[in-house]
Amino acid sequence: MTTARRVYTQAEELALTTQVGGYCPLCDKPLFYTKKGRNYKYYELAHIYPLNPTDEEVEELKDVTRLHADVNHPDNQISLCVKCHTRFDKPRTCAEYQELAAIKQKLIDKQAQRSLINEYPLEADIERVIARLHEIESSDKAKADLQLDAKSLDEKFDNSLPGLTRRKIKHAVTDYYPHIKRGFRDLELQTPMAAELIYSQVRTYYLKQKSLGLSQPQIFANVVEWLRVTTHSESPEAPEIVASFFVQNCEVFD
């Protein structure tokens, strides 16, 4: 029995092209082009697992993990440029399927994380602590006098966390931990329990990430992004520094 191709609404199609940022996820070419002052689409919605697989494709893909049981579901659809769609389909190989499925899964995970950010608000008072961080940077103060117990941090890291990320966390803690800690203490003096509330919110968000079975690199990146979005930080470094503080402070990682 042949499965009919679903006709997506304009909004659904826009959502799928927005999901890949308007560029083909395989070749990074734009999915739209301009001609005589008008924009035209140069993409097609591709089924990652085929809509009506041939016998050869069924055999080729017999051991793959499917993103959704319904081949017409948006989770099994991705926007590709016309050229890449044609190459992907003819012939469809297991290796190419797995590559595209992995790309789509990352996009799905990223979208799910954005939804979680909205579900887990963070007290606006934390922005006052981050503001102090910017003041420290702008006045070029000397490094904090902190004897970092590297072993205590290392004990929180597992083997999945890359060495570069470990060093970034350690350096951020060494340079900024006392300043941020004082910022939270000052916040407590102005608004009692504000710091404790923020600590508990960060801990809850971390535990949610952990419950999803994510690796430490994924969790740390997601916490950084959560802090960036919820604090409206314009600095790419500040959310990483604050996330590192919470690692040392035991809200993030066990």
HELIX and SHEET records of a PDB file:
HELIX    1   1 GLN A   10  GLN A   19  1                                  10    
HELIX    2   2 ASP A   55  GLU A   60  1                                   6    
HELIX    3   3 PRO A   74  ASN A   76  5                                   3    
HELIX    4   4 VAL A   82  ASP A   89  1                                   8    
HELIX    5   5 CYS A   94  GLU A  119  1                                  26    
HELIX    6   6 ILE A  126  SER A  138  1                                  13    
HELIX    7   7 ALA A  150  ASP A  154  1                                   5    
HELIX    8   8 GLY A  163  GLN A  190  1                                  28    
HELIX    9   9 ALA A  194  SER A  211  1                                  18    
HELIX   10  10 GLN A  216  THR A  230  1                                  15    
HELIX   11  11 ALA A  238  GLN A  248  1                                  11    
SHEET    1   A 2 PHE A  32  LYS A  35  0                                        
SHEET    2   A 2 ARG A  38  LYS A  41 -1                                        
SHEET    1   B 2 TYR A  43  HIS A  47  0                                        
SHEET    2   B 2 GLN A  77  CYS A  81 -1                                        
END                                                                             
